[in-house]
Amino acid sequence: EQEGVKNIVLCDVAKRTVDKGPRPGQVVDNTFEFVYSHDLLHDMTNPRALIREIRGRLSRRGGCWVIVDVKCRERLEDNL
């Protein structure tokens, strides 16, 4: 709610861990107009599940997800 903006959620994991984020049922599907993730997707144990989850949260009116990530393999074992 910084700068008087009430409809933006920022989660800097260096300051606010993921466990402090919204819980299931607290976020309504199809409500996010914009999602930005940086250097995140390759660290997920199940990236496809994350992709499905975010797609379900994006607005049907044209929500946008910007993904910035490193080049990595699909299987976790291949990235170790």
C-alpha positions in Angstrom: 0.0 0.0 0.0 3.0 2.2 -0.6 2.4 5.5 -2.5 -1.3 5.1 -2.0 -1.6 2.2 -4.4 -3.9 -0.5 -3.0 -4.3 -3.0 -5.8 -0.7 -4.1 -6.2 1.0 -6.9 -4.3 4.8 -7.0 -4.3 6.6 -10.0 -2.8 10.4 -9.5 -2.4 11.4 -12.8 -0.9 14.5 -11.1 0.6 12.1 -9.1 2.8 8.9 -11.1 2.8 9.0 -14.9 2.6 6.5 -16.8 0.4 4.8 -18.3 3.5 3.7 -14.7 4.3 1.9 -14.4 1.0 -1.8 -15.0 0.2 -3.3 -18.3 1.1 -5.6 -20.4 -1.2 -9.0 -18.8 -1.2 -7.6 -15.3 -0.4 -6.9 -14.6 -4.1 -9.7 -14.7 -6.6 -9.1 -16.4 -9.9 -8.9 -14.2 -13.0 -8.1 -11.0 -11.1 -4.4 -10.2 -11.9 -3.8 -7.9 -14.9 0.0 -8.3 -14.7 2.4 -10.8 -13.2 6.2 -10.5 -13.3 8.6 -13.2 -12.3 12.4 -12.9 -12.4 14.8 -15.8 -12.1 12.1 -17.9 -10.4 10.6 -20.6 -12.7 13.7 -22.8 -12.8 13.8 -23.1 -9.0 10.3 -24.6 -8.7 10.0 -28.3 -8.0 7.0 -28.4 -10.3 7.2 -25.5 -12.8 4.2 -26.8 -14.8 2.0 -26.5 -11.7 3.2 -23.0 -11.1 2.4 -22.1 -14.8 -1.1 -23.5 -14.5 -1.7 -21.6 -11.2 -0.6 -18.3 -12.6 -2.6 -18.8 -15.8 -5.7 -19.4 -13.7 -5.1 -16.1 -11.8 -4.6 -13.9 -14.9 -7.5 -11.7 -15.9 -9.5 -13.0 -18.8 -9.6 -9.4 -20.1 -6.0 -9.7 -21.2 -3.8 -10.4 -18.2 0.0 -10.5 -19.0 2.7 -12.6 -17.4 6.3 -11.5 -18.0 8.8 -14.3 -17.3 12.6 -13.7 -17.1 14.5 -16.8 -16.4 17.8 -18.6 -17.2 18.2 -21.3 -19.8 17.6 -24.6 -18.0 16.6 -28.2 -18.7 13.1 -29.5 -18.1 14.2 -32.2 -15.6 15.5 -31.1 -12.2 18.2 -33.7 -12.3 19.6 -32.3 -15.6 20.2 -28.9 -13.9 22.2 -30.1 -10.9 
